[in-house]
Amino acid sequence: MKFIIFTDKNYNFRKPMSDGLAKHLKEIGHDVLVLYDGNFWLSKTPLWKILVTDIAKIFNNIKNGRKLYYTRFFNILNFKKRFYKEILNSDCIIVVDNCPNVFYCESISRLEDLRKVYKGPIVNYDLHYLPNQGWYGMIREKNIQNFGLERFDWYLPASLVTEYAIPTSIPKIYNNIGFDIQSENLYSQQDDFLAVLDFEHKGWEREREIQLTALKETNTKYICLKGKYTRDEIRAIYRKCNIFFTSVRESFSLPVLEVQHCGGLIATPYSNWLPAHFIDKNIYEKGNGSLGRNFLVYENDLETLKKMINHTKLTFNAANNILRFKEDYPFYYTINNDELNLFCKAIEKGCIHGNKHNEFASYNSMIDINDRVELR
């Protein structure tokens, strides 16, 4: 079959997820075209805005001495001419984008236009799954015209675990395939013991203060992430990182995976800051779970954190940490090809098709709109 993957090339989760998915689809015998400007084309962003953004990026890169001059203007200008026929002749379109953005009616708004001429299934590959993400109530409150599950013909969530519950009344309309973000620039390169603190967030100064105090009192070298980084720049930091400190509650947090790919550990003041990484959580029940063996949960206690840092300095072993990552999170390390095959076979059999989304509107009322992600 022929798959078209719509994504973007910015430093975020979309490109590594798209590349991993494309690799596995090819491995199981399918043809894949990844459109790195696809989401921008779907968004109907005015060309003048894209041009202004391109110019600003070029000057910023020159100012910072970077040789990264990727621009979108001419790609978007010629997008339809270059790819439209191939898109229409494909067997399945996969849009790699995140909740809640992907359900806003003004977001990727060309999708509904595309449905008028494209007859195959349009599928969402995301970090999350809408029914237990804690966003649906806010999505509807923002605009009653916003979408729910009826926007796509199927779902490929990389993760199903949150503190919320998937309603058992909603039929299984997904294949939980996981991730594969393995890359030649994700590997262990630790030398001097180094802690990396994630970007600071307002409202969580006390948590940051305890982290900094513990690092200073244990004479631990550290850096605080600030500003902007290219993918290569940030991953060069992750390769050197022994402990990565979270700074806020994250719905997923791709750096948590990237650091573990490099053999580093994750320190967090609270386990519920990383709900997508619970390893013993029932997806049909609300509540919290425990984190894997590479996580240091210190309950925002200074003395506990200092002991953990000192113990880690004595016992740190990147190779063992990578092995534990593979064991504790096998499908955060690589894509579940069994689930991916089931998805592909369902398309071949006609079980997943271009009108499948029409069946899903009634499922929205089964989502608990009182589940609310705490915005920070």
N, C-alpha and C positions, 0 to 999 in steps of 0.2 A: 504494500500500500504506500501511498504518497502522503506524507505529513508536512504541513506548513506550520512552523512555530513562530508566532509573533512575540517579540520581546524588545529589549533595548540594550544598549551597550554601556550605559552608565555604571559606575561602581555601586552596585546594590545586589540584591539576591537574584535578580532576573537573569542576567547573563550566565553566571555559573550554573544556575538551575537548568536553563535552556540548553547549555552545552552538554551537561550531563545527560539530560533526557535524549537529546539528539544522538549522542554516542550509543546509548542503550537501544534506541529504536533501530539504529543501523546494525548493531550487533545481532539483533533478532530478525534481520532480513528486510527491513523497510527502507524506503527512500525518504530523505528528510531535507527540507530547505529551511534554514533559520534566517528569519528576517529581523536583523538587529535594529532597524528603524520601523519595524512593524507597529509597535505600540504608538509611536508618534503619528504615523499615518492614520491609525484608527482613531486617534484623539482629535483629529481635525484641527490641530494647532495651526493658526494662521502662518503663512510662509514668512511674513515680515518678522514675527516673533522668533521664529527659528533662526532667521538670518541674524537678528540682533544678538541672540544667545550665542551663536557660533562666533561672531566677532568678539564678544566679551570673553569667551573662553580662550580664543587665540591670544588676545592681549594678556590675559591672566597667565597663560602658560609661558609666554615669552618673558613676562615679568619674573616668573618663578624659575626660569631656566629649564622648563620641561619641554621635551620633544614629543608632546602629545597634542596633535593638531586635528583630531578627529572632528569633522563637521558634518551637519545633517542636511543643510539647505538643498544642495543639488540632488542628494539621495531622495529626499521627500518630493522634490519637484518632478523627478522622473520615476517615482515609485510605481505608479499605476501602469505606466508604459512598460516598465521592466518586468513586473511581477503579476499583474492582474490575471492574465490568462492562466498562468501556472497555479495561482490561488484557486481559481474557479474549477480547475481540473483535478484538484487534490481530493483525497479521500477523507481527510480530517484536518481541521484547523485547531491548533492548540494556542491559547492566549496565556502567556505567563505574566500574571499581574496579581496584585495583592488585595485582600479584604482590609478595609472597606472600599477602597478606591474603585475596584472593579465593578461594584454594584451601583455606583453613582450614575445617574442618567446622562450627565454631562461628560462622563469619562468614557474613553474609547467609544465615542458615540457613533462612529462609522460602522460599528458592529451590526446595528440593526439595519442599516442600508445594505450591508453585505449579505444579510440573510435573505433579502428579496431576490438575489440572483444566485446565491450559493446554496446548494441543496444538501451538502454533507453536514455532519455534526460539528458544532463549535464547542470546544471543551476548555475548561479553565484548569491550569496547573498553578497551584499556589502553595504558600507555606502552610495555610490553614484551611478550615472547612467552616463555612458560614454558620451552620446550625448550633455550634458550640463555641463560637468565637467571642460572644458578648458584644457584638456590634449591630445586630439587626435592628434593635429598637431605635438606636441613634441614627441608623441609615434612613429609616422611614420617617423619623421626626425631622430630619434635615430637609427632606423633600418627599412628599407622598408618592411622587412619580418615580422615585428610585426603585431599583430592581431588587428582587430576592433570588431565590433559587431558579426562577424561570429564565434567568438571563442566559444560561448555558445548557447544553444538551447532556453534559456529564461533568464530573469533577475528579481531578487528580490531586488530592491534598498530599503534601509531603508529610504532614503531621496531623494527627487527629486528637492529640492530647492537650487539654487545657483544664482549668479549674472548673469549667462548666460541663454540662452533660449533653450528649447528642440525644435528642428525643427518640425513644424506641419506636414511636409511631411513624417516623419518617423512613420510608424504604431506603435501602442501600443504593444510592445513586452516585457512587464514587468507587475508585480504586486507590487505596492508600499506598503509593509507590515509593515514597521516601525521596532521598537525594543522592546525587553523586557529584560532589564539587571537587573531587580529586584533581590535582593540578601539579605541574612540574615546579611551581613556585610555592607549594605547601609542603614543607619538610622540616625536620628538626635541625636547628642551627644554634642551640643554646651554648653560651660560653660563660661569661660572668652572670651570676644569678640576677635576673631582671624581672621586675613587676611592671605591668602595663595597666594603667587605669583608664577605663573607657571615658568617653566624652562626658563632661560634667553636666548635670541637669539641676535647674533651680528647684528648690523645695526639698532637696535631699543633701543639704550641706552637712548635717550631722553624720550621715553615713560616710560621706567623703572625708570628713575630719577624722573619723576613727580609722579609716584606711590609711590616711597619710601619717597619723600618729604612730600606728603599728609599724609601718615601714621605716619611719625615722628611728624609732626606738629599737628596732632589730637591725639597724644599719643596712637596710636593703636598698639597692639601687632601683630607681623607678622612673618612669616617664608617664606624663598625662597626655592623652590624645587631645589635640586641639586643631582647629582649622580644617583643611581638606587634604585628602591624600588620594593618589591614584591607587588602583588595585595593587600594582607592584610595590608601591611604597608602603602601604599598610601591611601587606603580607611579609615584607622584609622585617617589619617590627614583630609580627606574630611569630616568625621563625626564631627570633631571639628570646621570646617571652617564656618565662617559667610559670608565672601566675598572672592571669588576666582578671582584673576586678570589674565587676558589673557596677553600674551607677544608677540604674533605674529598673523598674519592672519592664520586661520585654515580652511581647507576644511570642517572639521566637528568638531572634538574635543570631544571625549568621556568623558573627565573629566567634561565638561559642563553639561552632563547628570548626571554623578555620584554625583557631588556636589549638584545639585537640588534634587536628590533622598534623600539626607541627609538634605534638607531644607536650603541650602546655596544660596546666590545670586552670580551673575556673573557680574564683572566690566570689561568693555572694553573701550579703548579710542575711538574706531570707530566701528560703527555698521557693517561696511562691512568687519570687521575681522572675522565675524561669519555668513557667507552667508547661511549656511544650517539651520540657526535658524530664518530666516525671516518668519514672520507669515502671511503677507499680500501680498506676491509676486506671480505674475502670472508666472507659470513655462514656458509658451510659449513666454515670453517677457524678454528682457534683462533689467537689472537695479537692484536697491537695494530695500530693504523693511525695515520694522521696526521689532524690537525684542520683545519678550514677556515681561511680567511684572516683571520677576525676573532678568532682565538685567539692569545694571546701565551704561548708555552710557554718558560719560563726555567730549567727543570731545577733549581729551588730554589737558584739561584746569585744572590747579591746583586748583583754587578756587572752581570751580564746583565740582570737586572730593572731596574736603574737606567737602563741604556742604552735599554731598551725604553720605559720611562716617558718619558724625555726626548725620544726620537724620536716617540712618540705625541703629545706636546704640540705638536710642530712640524707634524705631518702629519694630525692628527685631522680627519676629515670624516664627519659622521654620515650624510649622504645616500649617500656611497660605501659606508659600512659596511652600510647597509640593503640596498643593491643587491647587495653581495657575499653577504649572508645569503640573499637570494632565489636567487642563482645557485648557491651551494654547498649549500644545503639547501632545495630548492624545495618539498618536501613536509613540511618543518618550518615553512614559511611559510604554506602553504595545503594543504588536503586534496586528495589525488589522486582527482579525480572519476571517472577511468577505472576505478580499482580499486573505488571505491564503487559504480559502476554494475554492475560484474561481480558484486559481492556481492548487490546487489538482484535482478539477473536470475536468480542461482542460487536465490534464495528463490522467485521467481515460477515457476521451472521445477520446483520441488520438490527440487532437489539439496541444499539446506540445509533441514532440517526438524526437528521436535521430537524425533525419535529418533536424530538423527545422532550425538549424544554417545556412544551405546552402542558405536559403532565405534572410539572413541578410547582406551579403557582399555588396550588392548594396546600402544599407542604409548609408554606411560609407561616401560616397561622399556628403551626405546631411548635414553632421556635419560641422559646421563652424570651419575651422582649424586656423582661426585668433583669436579665443578665446584662451587666454593664462593665465593660473594661474601664478601669480607672484611668482617666486621661491625665498624663503628667507632662 
